[in-house]
Amino acid sequence: MCRLFGMTTGGPRVEASFWLLDAPYSLKEQSRRMPHGVGLGWFSLGDEPVRDRAPLAAFENIDFARGARHIVSHTFVSHIRYASTGEVNVHNCHPFDMHDRLFAHNGVVKGLDILEGWLTDVDKALIKGQTDSEMVFAYITAEIRRHGDTTTGLIEAIRRIGAELPLYSVNLLLAEAHRIWALRYPESNELWVLPPKEGGGPGETRHLVSPHEPGAVDLTSLGHSAPAYVVASEPMDDDPAWRLMEPGELLIIDGLKEESRFPFDPPRFQLTHKEMSAKEVASQEHAA
């Protein structure tokens, strides 16, 4: 299935190369099973969202590797794609960017004709591709604008989607400068969080279990020299502190403060594999 990655230090700018390229289960490694696109999003020195996306696998994308090694930011969102809706092209690669926010999604949402009816022409103008993910983001963006608050708008959008549209999963990452919202909804797909270590920073090591990366890596040599929250579709190394988020959990990471909320009822129309196309089912299969 598509894989999500988010990281924030809350302030200091660092590289994310360990998680993107060097960890035992890095996005580069996972992309060997997710070949339809890769994207990396971050925030500039002016805290504006920036993206680099391509419709090919991360492990064969030189620009992705170069960006992972050299881009520094306090907040990152990355995604590798296994297409379920929309063509394999750059416009359908995550993360998406709307109104100074980055967004990536893993799941299947149907009833897109209904969802489109909830959008104004202004909302629709933000959509450049054909994915359910980007349309969901446009609706979340509209609700944020209507409520004047990111958390409230996100909650209200997902509540309506869960109540009125058939869905399999709406796992997502939404990021603003210094803040990440992570949602696992419902239980169909996993989402994991690794909190910052107390006293983390220079000298911290990650013990690697991959046959390609034996031993330990000093994160300061990789540019990761500050405590950070990491959110991912699967644990990316052998650290026992990885925590599986609960079904329906909305994790709000603001700086290095976290809050978990459970504001959602179970989906009214929960899709099963029998109600999905073969392509959709394949896109949601867990990595072996």
C-alpha positions in Angstrom: 0.0 0.0 0.0 1.1 3.6 -0.2 3.4 4.6 2.6 3.4 7.8 4.6 6.2 9.6 6.4 6.1 12.7 8.5 8.7 14.3 10.8 8.9 17.5 12.8 11.5 18.8 15.2 9.2 21.7 16.2 11.9 24.2 15.3 15.5 23.2 14.4 16.2 22.5 10.7 17.6 19.0 10.0 17.9 16.5 7.2 15.6 13.5 7.1 18.0 11.3 5.1 18.2 8.6 7.8 14.5 7.8 7.5 14.2 8.4 3.8 17.3 6.5 2.6 19.3 4.8 5.3 17.0 3.2 7.8 16.4 -0.5 7.6 12.9 0.1 6.3 13.5 3.5 4.7 11.1 4.9 2.1 13.7 4.1 -0.5 13.6 0.5 0.5 9.8 0.3 0.8 9.5 1.9 -2.7 10.7 -1.4 -4.3 7.1 -2.5 -3.6 5.5 0.9 -4.3 6.6 1.9 -7.8 4.1 4.5 -8.9 5.5 7.7 -7.5 7.4 9.5 -4.8 7.2 12.9 -3.3 9.1 14.9 -0.6 7.6 18.0 1.0 9.2 20.4 3.4 9.1 24.1 4.5 11.4 26.8 3.2 13.3 29.3 5.3 10.2 31.5 4.9 8.0 28.6 6.1 6.4 28.1 2.7 5.7 24.6 1.6 7.9 23.1 -1.1 7.5 19.8 -3.0 9.6 17.6 -5.3 7.5 14.8 -6.9 8.0 12.3 -9.6 6.0 9.4 -11.0 8.7 6.8 -10.5 9.9 4.7 -7.6 12.0 6.4 -4.9 14.8 3.8 -5.2 15.5 4.8 -8.8 14.9 8.6 -8.4 18.2 10.4 -8.2 16.5 13.7 -7.3 14.8 12.1 -4.3 18.1 10.8 -3.0 19.8 14.2 -3.6 17.0 16.0 -1.8 17.0 13.6 1.1 20.7 14.3 1.6 20.7 18.0 1.3 17.3 19.5 2.1 16.9 20.8 5.7 13.6 21.7 7.3 11.9 21.5 10.7 8.9 19.6 9.1 8.8 17.0 6.4 6.0 15.0 4.6 6.9 12.2 2.2 4.9 9.6 0.4 5.5 6.7 -1.9 2.6 5.7 -4.2 0.9 2.5 -5.2 -1.8 3.9 -7.6 -5.4 3.1 -6.9 -7.1 6.1 -8.5 -5.8 8.4 -11.3 -3.0 8.0 -13.8 0.7 7.5 -12.9 1.8 11.1 -13.4 3.4 13.9 -11.4 0.0 15.6 -10.6 -1.2 12.5 -8.8 1.9 12.1 -6.6 1.7 13.2 -3.0 2.3 15.3 -1.0 -0.2 17.9 -2.2 0.0 21.6 -1.4 -2.9 23.9 -0.6 -3.0 27.1 1.3 0.5 26.7 3.0 -0.2 23.1 4.0 1.1 19.7 2.9 -1.0 16.6 2.7 -0.5 12.9 2.0 -3.0 10.1 2.2 -3.1 6.3 2.3 -6.5 4.7 1.6 -9.5 4.5 -0.6 -12.5 6.9 -0.6 -15.4 6.4 -3.0 -18.4 8.5 -3.9 -16.2 11.1 -5.5 -19.1 12.6 -7.4 -20.8 13.3 -4.1 -17.6 14.7 -2.6 -17.2 16.9 -5.6 -20.6 18.3 -5.0 -19.4 19.6 -1.6 -16.8 21.7 -3.3 -17.1 25.2 -4.7 -15.5 26.3 -7.9 -12.7 27.9 -5.8 -12.1 24.6 -4.1 -12.1 22.6 -7.3 -9.5 25.0 -8.9 -7.0 23.8 -6.3 -7.2 20.2 -7.7 -4.6 19.4 -10.4 -4.9 15.6 -10.6 -7.5 12.8 -10.5 -6.9 11.1 -7.1 -9.4 10.6 -4.3 -6.6 11.9 -2.0 -6.4 15.3 -3.6 -10.2 15.7 -3.6 -10.3 14.8 0.1 -7.6 17.4 0.8 -9.5 20.0 -1.1 -12.6 19.3 1.1 -10.5 19.4 4.3 -9.0 22.7 3.1 -12.5 24.1 2.5 -13.7 23.1 6.0 -10.5 24.6 7.5 -11.3 27.9 5.8 -15.0 27.7 6.9 -14.2 27.1 10.5 -11.0 29.2 10.7 -9.1 26.5 12.6 -7.1 23.6 11.2 -8.0 21.0 13.8 -11.7 21.8 13.7 -11.9 21.9 10.0 -10.0 18.6 9.7 -12.3 16.9 12.2 -15.5 18.2 10.6 -14.4 17.1 7.1 -13.5 13.6 8.2 -16.7 13.3 10.2 -18.8 14.0 7.1 -16.7 11.8 4.9 -17.1 8.9 7.4 -20.8 9.5 7.7 -21.7 9.9 4.0 -19.1 8.2 1.8 -17.9 4.6 1.3 -14.3 4.3 2.4 -11.7 1.7 3.2 -9.2 4.0 5.0 -8.4 7.6 5.5 -4.9 7.5 7.0 -3.4 10.9 6.4 -0.7 13.4 7.3 -1.5 17.1 7.2 1.4 19.6 7.9 1.8 23.3 8.5 5.1 24.9 9.5 6.1 23.2 12.8 2.9 21.2 13.1 1.7 17.8 11.9 -1.8 16.2 12.2 -1.7 12.4 11.8 -4.9 10.3 11.5 -5.4 6.6 11.5 -9.1 6.0 10.5 -10.4 3.4 10.9 -8.3 0.3 11.7 -7.8 -0.9 8.1 -4.3 0.4 7.7 -1.6 0.9 10.3 0.0 4.2 11.3 2.9 4.4 13.7 4.5 7.2 15.7 8.0 7.4 17.2 8.2 10.1 19.9 11.4 12.1 20.5 13.9 10.6 22.9 14.5 12.5 26.2 17.7 14.3 25.8 17.9 13.4 22.1 20.2 15.2 19.9 23.9 15.0 18.9 25.4 11.5 19.5 22.1 9.7 19.3 22.3 6.4 17.4 20.0 4.2 15.5 20.8 0.5 15.6 20.1 -1.0 12.2 18.9 -4.5 11.4 19.0 -4.4 7.6 21.7 -6.6 6.0 22.7 -3.6 3.9 23.3 -1.4 7.0 24.9 -3.4 9.8 25.9 -1.8 13.1 24.8 1.6 14.2 24.6 5.0 12.6 25.3 8.3 14.3 22.4 10.5 13.3 24.5 13.7 13.6 26.5 12.5 10.6 23.2 12.4 8.7 22.1 15.8 9.7 19.5 14.6 12.3 20.8 16.4 15.3 17.6 17.4 17.2 14.8 15.5 18.9 11.9 14.8 16.5 8.6 13.1 16.1 8.3 10.6 13.3 5.1 9.2 11.9 5.1 6.4 9.4 3.0 3.6 7.9 5.3 1.1 9.5 8.2 1.1 12.0 11.3 2.1 10.0 13.9 0.7 12.4 14.1 -1.6 15.4 13.5 1.1 18.1 11.1 -0.4 20.6 9.6 3.1 21.2 7.5 2.9 18.0 3.8 3.0 18.9 0.9 1.8 16.8 -1.7 4.5 16.7 -5.2 3.5 17.8 -8.0 3.2 15.2 -9.7 6.6 15.0 -6.8 8.4 16.7 -6.0 12.0 15.6 -2.5 12.8 16.8 -1.7 16.6 16.8 2.0 17.4 17.1 2.6 21.1 17.7 6.3 21.8 18.2 7.3 18.9 20.4 4.0 18.7 22.2 1.5 16.0 21.3 -2.2 15.5 21.9 -4.4 12.6 20.9 -8.1 12.9 20.2 -10.7 10.4 19.3 -13.5 12.5 17.7 -14.8 10.1 15.1 -17.5 7.5 14.9 -16.8 4.3 12.8 -17.4 4.8 9.1 -21.0 4.3 8.1 -20.1 2.6 4.9 -16.9 0.6 5.5 -15.7 -1.0 2.3 -14.6 -4.6 2.2 -12.2 -6.1 -0.4 -15.1 -7.5 -2.2 -16.5 -4.0 -2.8 -13.2 -2.7 -4.2 -11.5 -3.2 -7.6 -8.5 -5.4 -7.9 -6.3 -2.3 -8.3 -7.7 -0.8 -5.2 -7.2 -4.0 -3.2 -3.6 -4.2 -4.4 -2.9 -0.6 -3.4 -4.0 -1.4 0.2 -2.1 -4.6 0.7 0.4 -4.4 3.5 4.0 -4.7 2.5 5.5 -8.1 3.0 
